């Protein structure tokens, strides 16, 4: 469908240049560089041209060719974005196989082609155009870089039957009704004010009351489960983030440094180094472990303006962080305890269906192989003991360790020098388990607003009762 749409656009707009056009979870999109602004009227014309291409039943034909030949064809077609995409493929892997897909035979008057790894259906007639919709147009920057060309992104969705498309459309309408940004304004729960800056959340009294209930429940439950509450600063010297590895592995998501008395400080993007610092200040025997520290700590991360979305993606947010310092022999048991806690927290808010992923070691990482293996094995053991089905996300872990990602359904060798003392009075490095259940209080609040459509259960409601004057 993406290729049919791009072909239709270039047939209708001769100056249009195509960039990328991937499939996404519920459809597809393509980014175009063209002078004419696309509106709903233009989308109708594009859809009509797509239908004509589908009726022609043009075959999708795969062709593998050399990089030099692909470059020659792209230059002849006057497609600079395709050329940059080709160069990017070769930069990652100089020996990569280059494939293009043709729509129609080269001799056909409707012939079109693009770089693509495939695969595709046999021909354009296999697409039921009555089950396809072009949904919207949005602005996008080439490579997501505001300094580069501004493009027009056309979103579409494709289904096997018109009934499926109708059901999807109804779901979208319901999602729009529940949109936390709309309900947040109507119910006076929160605001994001441009005068203060994008991605910074103001909690209004009603939203603040809900947050108070969420945080009170979270704190009491953690205290019951043997966690100790800690609090940490919002900034620290840059050296701390270099020691933790965040400066090297996470710098693009951190705000720029600030100068304080000829020293560089950094707004914290994570709470981890501070909890490590608290642990280092203590003296722990093996008998003292596990030590569980928990904090509702506000962190700051740089997000491009085009990526922010209500409460779901912001620049300042509060993480429900916890770090468990334990013996290697305690890892599996502690992870199981974390999963039990996750289950209790989420079920309290009405979430009982999860998608679980085990994310393993990425290409860029720190730490010894044996500890990575221990960690991954312990995560698997804990998941199996819970009886939870899970998928493996190979290479999707954090740079410092593997992780379990739980999605609720609505829907370079440097380390911190921390240690405990074993039974032989030897100093050994403990295993540290990092976990967050809400992820961020802001995002979880946004999910709750949409899940309840603003009608919170009594224990969460901003106003539990009201006395009316008579």
C-alpha positions, 0 to 999 in steps of 0.5 A: 500500500505504501508503494502504491500510495507513493506511486500515485503521488508521483503520478499526480505531482511530477515534482514530488520526491519520495523519501522513506515509506515504512509500514507501522503498527496499524498502517503505513506512511510515506514522506514526500518533498513536494511544493504543493501542500496536501489537504483532505481534498488532495488525499481523495485524489491520491486515493482515487489514483491508488484505486486505478493502480490496484485495478490494473493488477500490476505485478510487484517485481523484485530486482537485486542489483549492484550498488553502483548500478542502483546509484546510477539509476537513482541519479538518472531519476533525479531522486536525491533522497533515495541516493542518501538512503542508498549511501546510508545502507552502504555505510552500515554494510558495504556488502549489503544486497541492494534490492528494488521493487518494481510496480509493473513491468518496466515497459508498462506505462504505469511502471514505478520503482523504489528501494525496498527490502520487501517482501510484497504481495503478488500484484496491486490487485491483491490490495482491497482498496475498499479496506484502505484509508488515507488518514492524515497529513503531517509535517516531518523533517528529513532524518528527524532533523529540524535543520534539514528539509521539511517534508509532508508525511501522509499516513494510511491504514490498510486492512483485509476487509472493509469491516475491519477498516470500519471497526478500526475507524470506530476504535479511532473515534473512541480513542479521540473521545478519550484523548487525555489531552482533551479530557485533561483540559475539560476536567482541568487536570493539567496543562502544558504551557508554552510560556514555560516551555514545551514538555513541562507539565503543570499539575492543576489541583484536581490532577494533583489530587489524583497524583497524590492518591497514586503516589500515596498508594505506591509509597505505602505498598513499597514500604510494606514490601521492604523498600526504603524511601530515598530522595536525590538532587535534580543536578550533579557534576558532569563527571558523575554521568561520565562514570555512570556511562550515561554521558557516552551512551545517553548524551543525545537524550540529555540537556546541555550542561550548565556552568556553575562556578567554573564547573559543569553540572548536568540535569539528571536524566535518570536516578540510578547514579544517585541511588548508587551514591547512597549505597556507597555511603553505607557499609553493608555485609552480605547479611544486609542484602538485599537493600531496596531503595525507592524514589519518586524522582523527577528527571529531565530528558531532551525531546525534540519538539516534534516528538512530544505528545501530551503526557506521554512524551515530555521533557520533565517527568517523575519516575517511580524508580527503585534499585535493589542491591543484592547477592548473585544468589538472590537475583532471581528471587528479587526479580520474581518479587518485582514481577509480583509487585508489578502485578499488584500495582497494575491490577489495582488500577484495573490492568490485567492484560500484559505484553511481556518482552525480554530485552537482551544485550545490545551491541553497545554495552558495558559489563562482564559477559558472565554478569550479563548471562546471569542477569538474562538467565535470572530474568528468564527464570523469574518470568517462567516462575510467574508462568508469563508468556514473553517474547525475546527482543534481541539486542533491545536491552539497556547499555548497562543490563537486560530488561523486562518490558511490560506493556499494559493493554488499554493496550566502556567497561567503567563501573561505580566502585560499590561493594558489600563485605562477604562472609570471608570479609572480602569486598565484592560488587553486588548485583543491582536491579533497576526497575520502574513500574509506572515508567513515569507518573505523567505517562501513567496518569495519561493512560489512566485518563484514557482508560477511564475516559476521565471517570476515575474510580472513587478512590482516585477521583479528585472529589470523592463527595460534595456537600450541596447547599440547601 
